[in-house]
């Protein structure tokens, strides 16, 4: 499990890309701040990377966005 608690776009991107290679299939990634109105950059990063690029769907949306990692750690996603 990875718990990403970042407020800014760049911070979320850095944290997600940093933990992504180490996630095992079925592992959870929780984002703490994307639903906070003062953290729009965090929401934009989650939308761009997880939803659009990696095509993940949230398994929980409140109080945190939670995604399950379907990818294999050693296989880069394009």
mmCIF file as gemmi writes it, N, C-alpha and C atoms, coordinates in Angstrom:
data_model
loop_
_atom_site.group_PDB
_atom_site.id
_atom_site.type_symbol
_atom_site.label_atom_id
_atom_site.label_alt_id
_atom_site.label_comp_id
_atom_site.label_asym_id
_atom_site.label_entity_id
_atom_site.label_seq_id
_atom_site.pdbx_PDB_ins_code
_atom_site.Cartn_x
_atom_site.Cartn_y
_atom_site.Cartn_z
_atom_site.occupancy
_atom_site.B_iso_or_equiv
_atom_site.pdbx_formal_charge
_atom_site.auth_seq_id
_atom_site.auth_asym_id
_atom_site.pdbx_PDB_model_num
ATOM 1 N N . UNK Axp A 1 ? 0.838 -1.176 0 1 0 ? 1 A 1
ATOM 2 C CA . UNK Axp A 1 ? 0 0 0 1 0 ? 1 A 1
ATOM 3 C C . UNK Axp A 1 ? 0.881 1.236 0 1 0 ? 1 A 1
ATOM 4 N N . UNK Axp A 2 ? 0.447 2.213 -0.779 1 0 ? 2 A 1
ATOM 5 C CA . UNK Axp A 2 ? 1.104 3.521 -0.796 1 0 ? 2 A 1
ATOM 6 C C . UNK Axp A 2 ? 0.058 4.568 -0.43 1 0 ? 2 A 1
ATOM 7 N N . UNK Axp A 3 ? 0.411 5.463 0.465 1 0 ? 3 A 1
ATOM 8 C CA . UNK Axp A 3 ? -0.468 6.559 0.855 1 0 ? 3 A 1
ATOM 9 C C . UNK Axp A 3 ? 0.221 7.846 0.452 1 0 ? 3 A 1
ATOM 10 N N . UNK Axp A 4 ? -0.331 8.528 -0.538 1 0 ? 4 A 1
ATOM 11 C CA . UNK Axp A 4 ? 0.274 9.741 -1.072 1 0 ? 4 A 1
ATOM 12 C C . UNK Axp A 4 ? -0.495 10.941 -0.529 1 0 ? 4 A 1
ATOM 13 N N . UNK Axp A 5 ? 0.2 11.758 0.237 1 0 ? 5 A 1
ATOM 14 C CA . UNK Axp A 5 ? -0.401 12.921 0.89 1 0 ? 5 A 1
ATOM 15 C C . UNK Axp A 5 ? 0.313 14.172 0.397 1 0 ? 5 A 1
ATOM 16 N N . UNK Axp A 6 ? 0.003 14.569 -0.838 1 0 ? 6 A 1
ATOM 17 C CA . UNK Axp A 6 ? 0.614 15.744 -1.461 1 0 ? 6 A 1
ATOM 18 C C . UNK Axp A 6 ? -0.48 16.687 -1.934 1 0 ? 6 A 1
ATOM 19 N N . UNK Axp A 7 ? -0.183 17.964 -1.901 1 0 ? 7 A 1
ATOM 20 C CA . UNK Axp A 7 ? -1.172 18.972 -2.278 1 0 ? 7 A 1
ATOM 21 C C . UNK Axp A 7 ? -0.994 19.505 -3.699 1 0 ? 7 A 1
ATOM 22 N N . UNK Axp A 8 ? 0.199 19.446 -4.224 1 0 ? 8 A 1
ATOM 23 C CA . UNK Axp A 8 ? 0.517 20.077 -5.5 1 0 ? 8 A 1
ATOM 24 C C . UNK Axp A 8 ? 0.66 19.058 -6.621 1 0 ? 8 A 1
ATOM 25 N N . UNK Axp A 9 ? 0.399 19.504 -7.836 1 0 ? 9 A 1
ATOM 26 C CA . UNK Axp A 9 ? 0.484 18.649 -9.014 1 0 ? 9 A 1
ATOM 27 C C . UNK Axp A 9 ? 1.833 17.939 -9.09 1 0 ? 9 A 1
ATOM 28 N N . UNK Axp A 10 ? 2.912 18.72 -9.068 1 0 ? 10 A 1
ATOM 29 C CA . UNK Axp A 10 ? 4.251 18.148 -9.225 1 0 ? 10 A 1
ATOM 30 C C . UNK Axp A 10 ? 4.577 17.156 -8.115 1 0 ? 10 A 1
ATOM 31 N N . UNK Axp A 11 ? 4.127 17.421 -6.914 1 0 ? 11 A 1
ATOM 32 C CA . UNK Axp A 11 ? 4.396 16.521 -5.79 1 0 ? 11 A 1
ATOM 33 C C . UNK Axp A 11 ? 3.677 15.19 -5.968 1 0 ? 11 A 1
ATOM 34 N N . UNK Axp A 12 ? 2.439 15.24 -6.423 1 0 ? 12 A 1
ATOM 35 C CA . UNK Axp A 12 ? 1.681 14.002 -6.652 1 0 ? 12 A 1
ATOM 36 C C . UNK Axp A 12 ? 2.328 13.197 -7.771 1 0 ? 12 A 1
ATOM 37 N N . UNK Axp A 13 ? 2.719 13.866 -8.847 1 0 ? 13 A 1
ATOM 38 C CA . UNK Axp A 13 ? 3.373 13.176 -9.963 1 0 ? 13 A 1
ATOM 39 C C . UNK Axp A 13 ? 4.649 12.498 -9.479 1 0 ? 13 A 1
ATOM 40 N N . UNK Axp A 14 ? 5.475 13.223 -8.749 1 0 ? 14 A 1
ATOM 41 C CA . UNK Axp A 14 ? 6.744 12.675 -8.254 1 0 ? 14 A 1
ATOM 42 C C . UNK Axp A 14 ? 6.516 11.483 -7.329 1 0 ? 14 A 1
ATOM 43 N N . UNK Axp A 15 ? 5.562 11.616 -6.41 1 0 ? 15 A 1
ATOM 44 C CA . UNK Axp A 15 ? 5.289 10.526 -5.461 1 0 ? 15 A 1
ATOM 45 C C . UNK Axp A 15 ? 4.72 9.305 -6.176 1 0 ? 15 A 1
ATOM 46 N N . UNK Axp A 16 ? 3.753 9.514 -7.059 1 0 ? 16 A 1
ATOM 47 C CA . UNK Axp A 16 ? 3.136 8.385 -7.766 1 0 ? 16 A 1
ATOM 48 C C . UNK Axp A 16 ? 4.146 7.673 -8.653 1 0 ? 16 A 1
ATOM 49 N N . UNK Axp A 17 ? 4.902 8.438 -9.436 1 0 ? 17 A 1
ATOM 50 C CA . UNK Axp A 17 ? 5.883 7.814 -10.32 1 0 ? 17 A 1
ATOM 51 C C . UNK Axp A 17 ? 6.984 7.135 -9.511 1 0 ? 17 A 1
ATOM 52 N N . UNK Axp A 18 ? 7.25 7.625 -8.306 1 0 ? 18 A 1
ATOM 53 C CA . UNK Axp A 18 ? 8.258 7.01 -7.454 1 0 ? 18 A 1
ATOM 54 C C . UNK Axp A 18 ? 7.834 5.679 -6.869 1 0 ? 18 A 1
ATOM 55 N N . UNK Axp A 19 ? 6.56 5.559 -6.483 1 0 ? 19 A 1
ATOM 56 C CA . UNK Axp A 19 ? 6.093 4.306 -5.869 1 0 ? 19 A 1
ATOM 57 C C . UNK Axp A 19 ? 5.574 3.308 -6.897 1 0 ? 19 A 1
ATOM 58 N N . UNK Axp A 20 ? 5.163 3.782 -8.034 1 0 ? 20 A 1
ATOM 59 C CA . UNK Axp A 20 ? 4.536 2.93 -9.049 1 0 ? 20 A 1
ATOM 60 C C . UNK Axp A 20 ? 5.361 1.698 -9.421 1 0 ? 20 A 1
ATOM 61 N N . UNK Axp A 21 ? 6.671 1.828 -9.635 1 0 ? 21 A 1
ATOM 62 C CA . UNK Axp A 21 ? 7.452 0.641 -10.004 1 0 ? 21 A 1
ATOM 63 C C . UNK Axp A 21 ? 7.533 -0.419 -8.9 1 0 ? 21 A 1
ATOM 64 N N . UNK Axp A 22 ? 7.23 -0.042 -7.681 1 0 ? 22 A 1
ATOM 65 C CA . UNK Axp A 22 ? 7.339 -0.976 -6.555 1 0 ? 22 A 1
ATOM 66 C C . UNK Axp A 22 ? 5.997 -1.591 -6.148 1 0 ? 22 A 1
ATOM 67 N N . UNK Axp A 23 ? 4.911 -1.143 -6.777 1 0 ? 23 A 1
ATOM 68 C CA . UNK Axp A 23 ? 3.589 -1.659 -6.424 1 0 ? 23 A 1
ATOM 69 C C . UNK Axp A 23 ? 3.394 -3.061 -6.983 1 0 ? 23 A 1
ATOM 70 N N . UNK Axp A 24 ? 2.866 -3.931 -6.154 1 0 ? 24 A 1
ATOM 71 C CA . UNK Axp A 24 ? 2.533 -5.277 -6.592 1 0 ? 24 A 1
ATOM 72 C C . UNK Axp A 24 ? 1.1 -5.296 -7.096 1 0 ? 24 A 1
ATOM 73 N N . UNK Axp A 25 ? 0.774 -6.172 -8.04 1 0 ? 25 A 1
ATOM 74 C CA . UNK Axp A 25 ? -0.61 -6.255 -8.499 1 0 ? 25 A 1
ATOM 75 C C . UNK Axp A 25 ? -1.543 -6.473 -7.31 1 0 ? 25 A 1
ATOM 76 N N . UNK Axp A 26 ? -2.608 -5.678 -7.26 1 0 ? 26 A 1
ATOM 77 C CA . UNK Axp A 26 ? -3.567 -5.774 -6.17 1 0 ? 26 A 1
ATOM 78 C C . UNK Axp A 26 ? -3.257 -4.856 -5.007 1 0 ? 26 A 1
ATOM 79 N N . UNK Axp A 27 ? -2.082 -4.213 -5.029 1 0 ? 27 A 1
ATOM 80 C CA . UNK Axp A 27 ? -1.737 -3.259 -3.979 1 0 ? 27 A 1
ATOM 81 C C . UNK Axp A 27 ? -2.585 -1.996 -4.106 1 0 ? 27 A 1
ATOM 82 N N . UNK Axp A 28 ? -2.721 -1.28 -3.015 1 0 ? 28 A 1
ATOM 83 C CA . UNK Axp A 28 ? -3.564 -0.086 -3.012 1 0 ? 28 A 1
ATOM 84 C C . UNK Axp A 28 ? -2.736 1.184 -2.994 1 0 ? 28 A 1
ATOM 85 N N . UNK Axp A 29 ? -3.221 2.192 -3.709 1 0 ? 29 A 1
ATOM 86 C CA . UNK Axp A 29 ? -2.632 3.519 -3.715 1 0 ? 29 A 1
ATOM 87 C C . UNK Axp A 29 ? -3.735 4.475 -3.259 1 0 ? 29 A 1
ATOM 88 N N . UNK Axp A 30 ? -3.515 5.133 -2.135 1 0 ? 30 A 1
ATOM 89 C CA . UNK Axp A 30 ? -4.498 6.068 -1.587 1 0 ? 30 A 1
ATOM 90 C C . UNK Axp A 30 ? -3.955 7.486 -1.708 1 0 ? 30 A 1
ATOM 91 N N . UNK Axp A 31 ? -4.813 8.375 -2.168 1 0 ? 31 A 1
ATOM 92 C CA . UNK Axp A 31 ? -4.459 9.791 -2.302 1 0 ? 31 A 1
ATOM 93 C C . UNK Axp A 31 ? -5.266 10.573 -1.289 1 0 ? 31 A 1
ATOM 94 N N . UNK Axp A 32 ? -4.574 11.343 -0.487 1 0 ? 32 A 1
ATOM 95 C CA . UNK Axp A 32 ? -5.179 12.026 0.646 1 0 ? 32 A 1
ATOM 96 C C . UNK Axp A 32 ? -5.899 13.314 0.259 1 0 ? 32 A 1
ATOM 97 N N . UNK Axp A 33 ? -5.343 14.116 -0.644 1 0 ? 33 A 1
ATOM 98 C CA . UNK Axp A 33 ? -5.842 15.479 -0.829 1 0 ? 33 A 1
ATOM 99 C C . UNK Axp A 33 ? -6.55 15.832 -2.139 1 0 ? 33 A 1
ATOM 100 N N . UNK Axp A 34 ? -6.662 14.984 -3.143 1 0 ? 34 A 1
ATOM 101 C CA . UNK Axp A 34 ? -7.244 15.433 -4.406 1 0 ? 34 A 1
ATOM 102 C C . UNK Axp A 34 ? -8.675 15.954 -4.308 1 0 ? 34 A 1
ATOM 103 N N . UNK Axp A 35 ? -9.414 15.57 -3.294 1 0 ? 35 A 1
ATOM 104 C CA . UNK Axp A 35 ? -10.803 16.028 -3.186 1 0 ? 35 A 1
ATOM 105 C C . UNK Axp A 35 ? -10.949 17.3 -2.36 1 0 ? 35 A 1
ATOM 106 N N . UNK Axp A 36 ? -9.839 17.834 -1.873 1 0 ? 36 A 1
ATOM 107 C CA . UNK Axp A 36 ? -9.855 19.084 -1.117 1 0 ? 36 A 1
ATOM 108 C C . UNK Axp A 36 ? -9.853 20.243 -2.1 1 0 ? 36 A 1
ATOM 109 N N . UNK Axp A 37 ? -10.723 21.21 -1.883 1 0 ? 37 A 1
ATOM 110 C CA . UNK Axp A 37 ? -10.889 22.302 -2.851 1 0 ? 37 A 1
ATOM 111 C C . UNK Axp A 37 ? -9.631 23.141 -3.04 1 0 ? 37 A 1
ATOM 112 N N . UNK Axp A 38 ? -8.733 23.148 -2.094 1 0 ? 38 A 1
ATOM 113 C CA . UNK Axp A 38 ? -7.501 23.929 -2.23 1 0 ? 38 A 1
ATOM 114 C C . UNK Axp A 38 ? -6.37 23.129 -2.879 1 0 ? 38 A 1
ATOM 115 N N . UNK Axp A 39 ? -6.644 21.905 -3.297 1 0 ? 39 A 1
ATOM 116 C CA . UNK Axp A 39 ? -5.615 21.034 -3.867 1 0 ? 39 A 1
ATOM 117 C C . UNK Axp A 39 ? -5.979 20.594 -5.273 1 0 ? 39 A 1
ATOM 118 N N . UNK Axp A 40 ? -6.349 21.544 -6.113 1 0 ? 40 A 1
ATOM 119 C CA . UNK Axp A 40 ? -6.768 21.196 -7.47 1 0 ? 40 A 1
ATOM 120 C C . UNK Axp A 40 ? -5.652 20.561 -8.286 1 0 ? 40 A 1
ATOM 121 N N . UNK Axp A 41 ? -4.414 20.945 -8.023 1 0 ? 41 A 1
ATOM 122 C CA . UNK Axp A 41 ? -3.292 20.344 -8.731 1 0 ? 41 A 1
ATOM 123 C C . UNK Axp A 41 ? -3.174 18.861 -8.443 1 0 ? 41 A 1
ATOM 124 N N . UNK Axp A 42 ? -3.462 18.471 -7.207 1 0 ? 42 A 1
ATOM 125 C CA . UNK Axp A 42 ? -3.426 17.057 -6.837 1 0 ? 42 A 1
ATOM 126 C C . UNK Axp A 42 ? -4.488 16.296 -7.615 1 0 ? 42 A 1
ATOM 127 N N . UNK Axp A 43 ? -5.678 16.868 -7.739 1 0 ? 43 A 1
ATOM 128 C CA . UNK Axp A 43 ? -6.75 16.213 -8.501 1 0 ? 43 A 1
ATOM 129 C C . UNK Axp A 43 ? -6.377 16.097 -9.968 1 0 ? 43 A 1
ATOM 130 N N . UNK Axp A 44 ? -5.787 17.159 -10.529 1 0 ? 44 A 1
ATOM 131 C CA . UNK Axp A 44 ? -5.387 17.133 -11.933 1 0 ? 44 A 1
ATOM 132 C C . UNK Axp A 44 ? -4.34 16.045 -12.195 1 0 ? 44 A 1
ATOM 133 N N . UNK Axp A 45 ? -3.404 15.872 -11.281 1 0 ? 45 A 1
ATOM 134 C CA . UNK Axp A 45 ? -2.381 14.84 -11.447 1 0 ? 45 A 1
ATOM 135 C C . UNK Axp A 45 ? -2.999 13.448 -11.409 1 0 ? 45 A 1
ATOM 136 N N . UNK Axp A 46 ? -3.9 13.211 -10.459 1 0 ? 46 A 1
ATOM 137 C CA . UNK Axp A 46 ? -4.569 11.91 -10.363 1 0 ? 46 A 1
ATOM 138 C C . UNK Axp A 46 ? -5.376 11.651 -11.629 1 0 ? 46 A 1
ATOM 139 N N . UNK Axp A 47 ? -6.094 12.652 -12.083 1 0 ? 47 A 1
ATOM 140 C CA . UNK Axp A 47 ? -6.902 12.49 -13.292 1 0 ? 47 A 1
ATOM 141 C C . UNK Axp A 47 ? -6.017 12.19 -14.507 1 0 ? 47 A 1
ATOM 142 N N . UNK Axp A 48 ? -4.938 12.932 -14.654 1 0 ? 48 A 1
ATOM 143 C CA . UNK Axp A 48 ? -4.064 12.764 -15.812 1 0 ? 48 A 1
ATOM 144 C C . UNK Axp A 48 ? -3.331 11.418 -15.794 1 0 ? 48 A 1
ATOM 145 N N . UNK Axp A 49 ? -2.746 11.072 -14.656 1 0 ? 49 A 1
ATOM 146 C CA . UNK Axp A 49 ? -1.907 9.871 -14.597 1 0 ? 49 A 1
ATOM 147 C C . UNK Axp A 49 ? -2.689 8.585 -14.379 1 0 ? 49 A 1
ATOM 148 N N . UNK Axp A 50 ? -3.525 8.566 -13.361 1 0 ? 50 A 1
ATOM 149 C CA . UNK Axp A 50 ? -4.188 7.312 -13.012 1 0 ? 50 A 1
ATOM 150 C C . UNK Axp A 50 ? -5.399 7.028 -13.884 1 0 ? 50 A 1
ATOM 151 N N . UNK Axp A 51 ? -6.197 8.044 -14.132 1 0 ? 51 A 1
ATOM 152 C CA . UNK Axp A 51 ? -7.438 7.825 -14.887 1 0 ? 51 A 1
ATOM 153 C C . UNK Axp A 51 ? -7.174 7.786 -16.388 1 0 ? 51 A 1
ATOM 154 N N . UNK Axp A 52 ? -6.532 8.817 -16.917 1 0 ? 52 A 1
ATOM 155 C CA . UNK Axp A 52 ? -6.34 8.886 -18.369 1 0 ? 52 A 1
ATOM 156 C C . UNK Axp A 52 ? -5.206 7.987 -18.859 1 0 ? 52 A 1
ATOM 157 N N . UNK Axp A 53 ? -4.043 8.098 -18.235 1 0 ? 53 A 1
ATOM 158 C CA . UNK Axp A 53 ? -2.893 7.336 -18.733 1 0 ? 53 A 1
ATOM 159 C C . UNK Axp A 53 ? -2.952 5.862 -18.353 1 0 ? 53 A 1
ATOM 160 N N . UNK Axp A 54 ? -3.149 5.595 -17.043 1 0 ? 54 A 1
ATOM 161 C CA . UNK Axp A 54 ? -3.098 4.211 -16.566 1 0 ? 54 A 1
ATOM 162 C C . UNK Axp A 54 ? -4.457 3.524 -16.569 1 0 ? 54 A 1
ATOM 163 N N . UNK Axp A 55 ? -5.513 4.27 -16.861 1 0 ? 55 A 1
ATOM 164 C CA . UNK Axp A 55 ? -6.88 3.751 -16.982 1 0 ? 55 A 1
ATOM 165 C C . UNK Axp A 55 ? -7.354 2.992 -15.738 1 0 ? 55 A 1
ATOM 166 N N . UNK Axp A 56 ? -7.029 3.552 -14.576 1 0 ? 56 A 1
ATOM 167 C CA . UNK Axp A 56 ? -7.483 2.964 -13.321 1 0 ? 56 A 1
ATOM 168 C C . UNK Axp A 56 ? -8.809 3.592 -12.905 1 0 ? 56 A 1
ATOM 169 N N . UNK Axp A 57 ? -9.57 2.87 -12.131 1 0 ? 57 A 1
ATOM 170 C CA . UNK Axp A 57 ? -10.844 3.352 -11.612 1 0 ? 57 A 1
ATOM 171 C C . UNK Axp A 57 ? -10.781 3.348 -10.096 1 0 ? 57 A 1
ATOM 172 N N . UNK Axp A 58 ? -11.274 4.413 -9.494 1 0 ? 58 A 1
ATOM 173 C CA . UNK Axp A 58 ? -11.25 4.513 -8.035 1 0 ? 58 A 1
ATOM 174 C C . UNK Axp A 58 ? -12.146 3.441 -7.426 1 0 ? 58 A 1
ATOM 175 N N . UNK Axp A 59 ? -11.632 2.778 -6.402 1 0 ? 59 A 1
ATOM 176 C CA . UNK Axp A 59 ? -12.437 1.806 -5.658 1 0 ? 59 A 1
ATOM 177 C C . UNK Axp A 59 ? -13.097 2.469 -4.464 1 0 ? 59 A 1
ATOM 178 N N . UNK Axp A 60 ? -12.573 3.607 -4.088 1 0 ? 60 A 1
ATOM 179 C CA . UNK Axp A 60 ? -13.153 4.393 -2.991 1 0 ? 60 A 1
ATOM 180 C C . UNK Axp A 60 ? -12.914 5.851 -3.337 1 0 ? 60 A 1
ATOM 181 N N . UNK Axp A 61 ? -13.901 6.7 -3.093 1 0 ? 61 A 1
ATOM 182 C CA . UNK Axp A 61 ? -13.762 8.105 -3.429 1 0 ? 61 A 1
ATOM 183 C C . UNK Axp A 61 ? -13.892 9.03 -2.234 1 0 ? 61 A 1
ATOM 184 N N . UNK Axp A 62 ? -14.22 8.515 -1.062 1 0 ? 62 A 1
ATOM 185 C CA . UNK Axp A 62 ? -14.334 9.382 0.103 1 0 ? 62 A 1
ATOM 186 C C . UNK Axp A 62 ? -13.951 8.618 1.353 1 0 ? 62 A 1
ATOM 187 N N . UNK Axp A 63 ? -13.167 9.138 2.22 1 0 ? 63 A 1
ATOM 188 C CA . UNK Axp A 63 ? -12.597 10.491 2.226 1 0 ? 63 A 1
ATOM 189 C C . UNK Axp A 63 ? -11.327 10.604 1.383 1 0 ? 63 A 1
ATOM 190 N N . UNK Axp A 64 ? -10.81 9.492 0.853 1 0 ? 64 A 1
ATOM 191 C CA . UNK Axp A 64 ? -9.622 9.517 0.011 1 0 ? 64 A 1
ATOM 192 C C . UNK Axp A 64 ? -9.911 8.769 -1.286 1 0 ? 64 A 1
ATOM 193 N N . UNK Axp A 65 ? -9.225 9.181 -2.346 1 0 ? 65 A 1
ATOM 194 C CA . UNK Axp A 65 ? -9.305 8.421 -3.591 1 0 ? 65 A 1
ATOM 195 C C . UNK Axp A 65 ? -8.394 7.211 -3.454 1 0 ? 65 A 1
ATOM 196 N N . UNK Axp A 66 ? -8.928 6.017 -3.698 1 0 ? 66 A 1
ATOM 197 C CA . UNK Axp A 66 ? -8.153 4.781 -3.55 1 0 ? 66 A 1
ATOM 198 C C . UNK Axp A 66 ? -8.229 3.988 -4.849 1 0 ? 66 A 1
ATOM 199 N N . UNK Axp A 67 ? -7.074 3.595 -5.338 1 0 ? 67 A 1
ATOM 200 C CA . UNK Axp A 67 ? -6.969 2.818 -6.569 1 0 ? 67 A 1
ATOM 201 C C . UNK Axp A 67 ? -6.234 1.524 -6.27 1 0 ? 67 A 1
ATOM 202 N N . UNK Axp A 68 ? -6.542 0.48 -7.037 1 0 ? 68 A 1
ATOM 203 C CA . UNK Axp A 68 ? -5.835 -0.791 -6.904 1 0 ? 68 A 1
ATOM 204 C C . UNK Axp A 68 ? -4.884 -0.929 -8.082 1 0 ? 68 A 1
ATOM 205 N N . UNK Axp A 69 ? -3.666 -1.314 -7.8 1 0 ? 69 A 1
ATOM 206 C CA . UNK Axp A 69 ? -2.639 -1.432 -8.825 1 0 ? 69 A 1
ATOM 207 C C . UNK Axp A 69 ? -2.78 -2.753 -9.578 1 0 ? 69 A 1
ATOM 208 N N . UNK Axp A 70 ? -3.152 -2.707 -10.863 1 0 ? 70 A 1
ATOM 209 C CA . UNK Axp A 70 ? -3.268 -3.936 -11.642 1 0 ? 70 A 1
ATOM 210 C C . UNK Axp A 70 ? -1.979 -4.299 -12.362 1 0 ? 70 A 1
ATOM 211 N N . UNK Axp A 71 ? -1.031 -3.371 -12.392 1 0 ? 71 A 1
ATOM 212 C CA . UNK Axp A 71 ? 0.162 -3.563 -13.195 1 0 ? 71 A 1
ATOM 213 C C . UNK Axp A 71 ? 1.214 -4.354 -12.433 1 0 ? 71 A 1
ATOM 214 N N . UNK Axp A 72 ? 2.113 -4.944 -13.194 1 0 ? 72 A 1
ATOM 215 C CA . UNK Axp A 72 ? 3.22 -5.695 -12.612 1 0 ? 72 A 1
ATOM 216 C C . UNK Axp A 72 ? 4.39 -4.732 -12.486 1 0 ? 72 A 1
ATOM 217 N N . UNK Axp A 73 ? 5.02 -4.713 -11.349 1 0 ? 73 A 1
ATOM 218 C CA . UNK Axp A 73 ? 6.051 -3.734 -11.016 1 0 ? 73 A 1
ATOM 219 C C . UNK Axp A 73 ? 7.165 -3.66 -12.06 1 0 ? 73 A 1
ATOM 220 N N . UNK Axp A 74 ? 7.584 -4.773 -12.624 1 0 ? 74 A 1
ATOM 221 C CA . UNK Axp A 74 ? 8.712 -4.757 -13.546 1 0 ? 74 A 1
ATOM 222 C C . UNK Axp A 74 ? 8.315 -4.404 -14.97 1 0 ? 74 A 1
ATOM 223 N N . UNK Axp A 75 ? 7.041 -4.264 -15.248 1 0 ? 75 A 1
ATOM 224 C CA . UNK Axp A 75 ? 6.587 -3.956 -16.605 1 0 ? 75 A 1
ATOM 225 C C . UNK Axp A 75 ? 6.162 -2.503 -16.697 1 0 ? 75 A 1
ATOM 226 N N . UNK Axp A 76 ? 6.915 -1.665 -17.426 1 0 ? 76 A 1
ATOM 227 C CA . UNK Axp A 76 ? 6.516 -0.259 -17.564 1 0 ? 76 A 1
ATOM 228 C C . UNK Axp A 76 ? 5.238 -0.152 -18.397 1 0 ? 76 A 1
ATOM 229 N N . UNK Axp A 77 ? 4.383 0.767 -17.985 1 0 ? 77 A 1
ATOM 230 C CA . UNK Axp A 77 ? 3.143 0.989 -18.735 1 0 ? 77 A 1
ATOM 231 C C . UNK Axp A 77 ? 3.407 2.111 -19.738 1 0 ? 77 A 1
ATOM 232 N N . UNK Axp A 78 ? 2.803 2.011 -20.899 1 0 ? 78 A 1
ATOM 233 C CA . UNK Axp A 78 ? 2.987 3.051 -21.914 1 0 ? 78 A 1
ATOM 234 C C . UNK Axp A 78 ? 1.737 3.884 -22.044 1 0 ? 78 A 1
